[in-house]
Amino acid sequence: MSSLAGSKTNYILAVDDLPDNLFLLKLALEQEGHNVVLVEDGKTALEKIEASPPNLVLLDVMMPEMDGYEVTKRIRSNPKYPYIPILLITAHEQSSVVEGLDAGADDFIRKPVQIDELQARVRSLLRLKQSIDQRENFVRCLTHDLRTPLVAADRVLNLMQQGVFGEINSSMGEAITSMIGSNKNLLDMLNTLLAVYAYDIGRKTLSFIPFDLHALLKEIIAELMPLVEDKSLKVNLNTPTQATTKELVGDRLELRRVLTNLIANAIKFTDEGMVEVNVSLIQKSNSNTASNWIKIEIKDTGIGISLEDQATLFEAFHQGNHKRSGSGLGLHLCRQIVQAHEGTITVESQLNQGTVFTVCLPSNNKKKESDR
């Protein structure tokens, strides 16, 4: 059989601690025209994937130090990687299949490996990757193509509102204002979609610099205050006086996007009571990150979020059951940005009792600052 029809040579990473097994895998897959790279342990495999993500990973389950399940989990937990199909090889029974699928594997093949079956499963997974890549490229191109006329329309509408094309009466002014608002909402949604895909394919470049977190939060709240005008609502910012909680190393623009989204949502879903933004310094033990972390809580007394919605809240295109729910991209993008900063974002909520979103970020990640 030939390789995937119409495609370029596929790069397949085969991982097994036994050289004889790797030799057989390489022989079988090269018959299909694939470029097969062989490694004998999970750590080296992850290094290869980091340097150049393959089109598919063929992974033995039982390996010393780091088994196939752990390698799978690490691949799936890295937001920088594109979609990479993972085919696990196992000599075990059904329980290992369940564990592997839960870890994020796409398919299994059992030992002793049959050449025809291996080749067929690899072809199937490569078709799946091709389909997903084509879909993502289509959405990305469509988004760009839609954005261009929307930007042009926004400029023309603003010129009309300013009377550049002639005097406008009050009813025309109201209509133009409504059109500008609708156009802005569409642009915001498209920009969010573009940002989501940039993170999904690992092409988002962040600029890590120190900035004043307190000043950023004040700026965001001031910008969002018009949303509070028609509500019986107070917005409070509580930040400690010590300087350690004020300076944060990160991408200011991207973190501004996160905090603006969370605070705006809190205001949007709270008609009366209070929205609080609380900042504190905490200690977290993690060998890969700084021990000092900044915790930012956005707490409201709004309508709350059901347990059912909380389970999928950060997934792409998740939309809640409430009529005020948006496109379902905002919180997904928030999680992508926070994870790119090696931080965490969580939610606690009860219906009709308010919601607390908590963002935890390394306060002064010197490695990130120097690497970018």
MIMI-767288 format. One record per residue (C-alpha): x, y, z. Coordinates in steps of 0.05 Angstrom, whole numbers, padded with zeros to 5 digits, always signed. Example, Ala and Ser with C-alpha at 12.3 -4.5 7.8 and 13.67 -1.06 7.14 Angstrom:
2
+00246-00090+00156
+00273-00021+00143
end
This chain:
372
+00000+00000+00000
+00023+00071-00013
+00025+00126+00038
-00033+00173+00052
-00060+00194-00016
-00042+00264-00039
+00001+00279+00023
+00073+00295+00031
+00119+00246+00068
+00092+00237+00138
+00139+00242+00197
+00124+00186+00247
+00158+00180+00314
+00164+00108+00340
+00180+00098+00413
+00200+00031+00444
+00255+00010+00491
+00270-00053+00450
+00312-00040+00387
+00285-00103+00352
+00214-00077+00358
+00235-00009+00331
+00268-00042+00272
+00204-00080+00253
+00162-00017+00261
+00209+00023+00217
+00210-00032+00164
+00134-00036+00162
+00121+00039+00159
+00176+00056+00110
+00140+00008+00062
+00084+00059+00063
+00131+00116+00046
+00135+00147+00115
+00195+00180+00147
+00204+00141+00212
+00246+00168+00270
+00263+00118+00325
+00275+00132+00399
+00282+00085+00458
+00252+00124+00517
+00197+00172+00535
+00242+00230+00554
+00277+00231+00487
+00210+00224+00452
+00184+00287+00486
+00248+00324+00467
+00238+00304+00394
+00165+00326+00396
+00184+00393+00427
+00236+00405+00372
+00191+00383+00314
+00120+00355+00325
+00110+00292+00284
+00048+00274+00243
+00038+00213+00288
+00068+00180+00350
+00073+00105+00355
+00084+00090+00428
+00099+00026+00468
+00061+00024+00534
+00112-00013+00576
+00177+00026+00580
+00224+00040+00639
+00225+00107+00675
+00168+00138+00635
+00114+00092+00606
+00071+00104+00546
+00012+00130+00588
+00055+00185+00619
+00084+00205+00552
+00013+00209+00524
-00011+00253+00582
+00048+00301+00573
+00035+00308+00499
-00039+00321+00510
-00026+00371+00566
+00020+00415+00525
-00022+00471+00493
+00034+00489+00445
+00029+00425+00405
-00017+00416+00345
-00062+00355+00344
-00017+00293+00342
-00049+00225+00334
-00023+00174+00385
-00024+00099+00372
-00006+00057+00433
+00024-00012+00428
+00006-00060+00485
+00010-00133+00504
-00041-00124+00559
-00116-00133+00562
-00176-00087+00563
-00158-00049+00627
-00096-00019+00594
-00137+00002+00534
-00184+00041+00579
-00125+00074+00615
-00092+00093+00550
-00155+00123+00520
-00167+00163+00584
-00095+00189+00579
-00110+00216+00510
-00089+00161+00461
-00128+00156+00396
-00121+00081+00382
-00089+00016+00405
-00055-00042+00371
-00038-00107+00407
+00026-00147+00407
+00048-00186+00368
+00038-00131+00317
+00009-00152+00250
+00040-00111+00194
-00025-00102+00154
-00063-00080+00215
-00009-00031+00237
-00006+00000+00168
-00082+00006+00165
-00088+00039+00234
-00032+00088+00216
-00067+00106+00151
-00132+00117+00189
-00100+00163+00241
-00063+00202+00188
-00129+00213+00151
-00159+00238+00217
-00101+00287+00227
-00107+00311+00155
-00182+00323+00165
-00171+00362+00230
-00114+00403+00200
-00157+00420+00139
-00215+00441+00183
-00171+00486+00225
-00139+00517+00163
-00208+00530+00134
-00234+00563+00197
-00171+00605+00202
-00174+00628+00130
-00249+00641+00134
-00238+00682+00197
-00185+00725+00164
-00228+00734+00102
-00288+00756+00144
-00247+00803+00187
-00223+00846+00129
-00292+00871+00106
-00315+00879+00179
-00255+00925+00194
-00271+00965+00131
-00345+00970+00150
-00326+00993+00220
-00284+01050+00193
-00338+01073+00144
-00392+01070+00198
-00349+01112+00245
-00338+01163+00190
-00413+01166+00178
-00425+01176+00252
-00377+01234+00251
-00416+01266+00194
-00359+01261+00143
-00408+01240+00089
-00460+01291+00107
-00507+01310+00163
-00545+01254+00197
-00610+01260+00237
-00622+01229+00305
-00656+01166+00280
-00600+01153+00231
-00550+01165+00287
-00583+01112+00331
-00583+01063+00273
-00509+01075+00259
-00492+01068+00333
-00528+01001+00334
-00493+00978+00272
-00425+00998+00301
-00440+00958+00364
-00461+00896+00325
-00400+00902+00280
-00355+00908+00340
-00385+00845+00372
-00371+00807+00308
-00299+00833+00305
-00287+00815+00377
-00312+00744+00364
-00268+00736+00303
-00207+00764+00339
-00220+00715+00396
-00226+00658+00347
-00161+00677+00313
-00126+00680+00381
-00154+00611+00400
-00126+00580+00337
-00059+00615+00346
-00053+00581+00414
-00080+00514+00388
-00026+00508+00334
+00029+00534+00379
+00042+00597+00339
+00026+00648+00392
+00089+00687+00414
+00086+00717+00483
+00127+00776+00508
+00146+00765+00581
+00163+00831+00616
+00152+00858+00686
+00090+00902+00694
+00047+00933+00749
-00012+00887+00762
-00048+00936+00807
-00045+00990+00753
-00070+00941+00701
-00130+00921+00743
-00148+00994+00757
-00145+01008+00683
-00191+00949+00666
-00242+00966+00720
-00245+01039+00697
-00256+01017+00626
-00313+00970+00646
-00349+01019+00692
-00400+01039+00638
-00427+00968+00643
-00445+00981+00716
-00484+01046+00705
-00554+01015+00702
-00542+00965+00758
-00544+00966+00834
-00473+00941+00835
-00407+00959+00867
-00339+00939+00839
-00282+00935+00889
-00208+00924+00878
-00169+00896+00938
-00093+00892+00930
-00043+00888+00987
+00006+00946+00996
+00070+00904+00990
+00106+00912+00924
+00113+00837+00914
+00040+00831+00895
+00042+00890+00847
+00096+00868+00798
+00083+00808+00753
+00125+00779+00697
+00083+00760+00638
+00052+00783+00573
+00013+00845+00594
-00033+00847+00533
-00052+00774+00538
-00064+00776+00613
-00104+00839+00603
-00148+00799+00557
-00158+00746+00611
-00174+00794+00667
-00219+00838+00624
-00259+00777+00603
-00267+00751+00675
-00286+00819+00705
-00333+00836+00647
-00368+00769+00656
-00375+00781+00730
-00408+00848+00717
-00450+00819+00660
-00480+00763+00702
-00489+00805+00766
-00548+00854+00770
-00540+00874+00842
-00492+00865+00900
-00417+00866+00888
-00360+00846+00843
-00293+00840+00880
-00224+00832+00851
-00177+00806+00905
-00102+00800+00896
-00057+00761+00944
+00012+00729+00947
+00015+00654+00959
+00068+00600+00963
+00066+00540+00917
+00117+00484+00913
+00135+00464+00842
+00204+00446+00816
+00190+00478+00748
+00165+00546+00771
+00177+00601+00821
+00154+00589+00893
+00120+00657+00898
+00054+00660+00862
+00002+00715+00854
-00070+00695+00864
-00124+00737+00831
-00196+00724+00851
-00255+00753+00813
-00315+00744+00859
-00387+00763+00844
-00457+00757+00875
-00490+00740+00809
-00531+00684+00780
-00479+00630+00789
-00460+00571+00745
-00491+00502+00749
-00447+00441+00763
-00464+00414+00694
-00438+00477+00660
-00376+00481+00705
-00353+00413+00679
-00344+00439+00608
-00336+00514+00623
-00266+00521+00593
-00278+00480+00531
-00280+00513+00463
-00349+00534+00440
-00380+00517+00507
-00443+00559+00516
-00482+00561+00581
-00557+00554+00585
-00567+00627+00604
-00593+00676+00552
-00534+00723+00565
-00482+00669+00546
-00434+00688+00491
-00396+00651+00437
-00364+00600+00483
-00293+00620+00465
-00275+00672+00517
-00262+00626+00577
-00228+00574+00532
-00179+00628+00509
-00169+00651+00581
-00147+00581+00600
-00100+00577+00540
-00067+00643+00560
-00061+00625+00633
-00031+00556+00616
+00019+00590+00569
+00042+00629+00631
+00048+00563+00670
-00010+00584+00714
-00078+00556+00733
-00149+00580+00727
-00207+00550+00767
-00280+00565+00782
-00324+00555+00843
-00398+00571+00838
-00468+00555+00861
-00532+00575+00825
-00560+00641+00851
-00502+00648+00901
-00447+00678+00858
-00382+00655+00826
-00308+00659+00841
-00256+00652+00786
-00185+00643+00811
-00123+00655+00769
-00056+00635+00798
+00008+00658+00763
+00083+00653+00779
+00099+00722+00804
+00170+00729+00775
+00188+00673+00727
+00260+00691+00709
+00268+00633+00661
+00209+00656+00620
+00232+00728+00621
+00301+00711+00596
+00279+00660+00544
+00231+00706+00507
end
